[in-house]
Amino acid sequence: MACLALLSQSRGAAIATFVAVAVALIVIPGFRRRVLALAFVAAALAGAASFVTQVYSAGEAGSLAPSVAHHAVVAIVLAAIAPGWHGER
């Protein structure tokens, strides 16, 4: 979902994400655990960000190559798997 919010390049999505993170940290019990989970998500998003933003740039230019979309999908899938990888096996 974080990659989708980044792909939209929307100020509204950025504000909503900030508010949701603030509420999650303030209202829901388990602050340390939640911060750790959000840090893993942020790290995964940072790793996928360049590929995701390339899709937006290529789409705006009107020339979205299949390879750009493929690399973005692979990065998004890895970003979705990475935060859960530290859990129990």
Buried (B, 14 or more C-beta within 10 A) or exposed (E): EBBEBBBEBEEEBEEEBEEEBEEBEEEEEEEEEBEEBBEBBEEBBEEBBEBBBBBBEBBEEEEBEEEBBEBBBEBBEBBBEBBEEEEEE
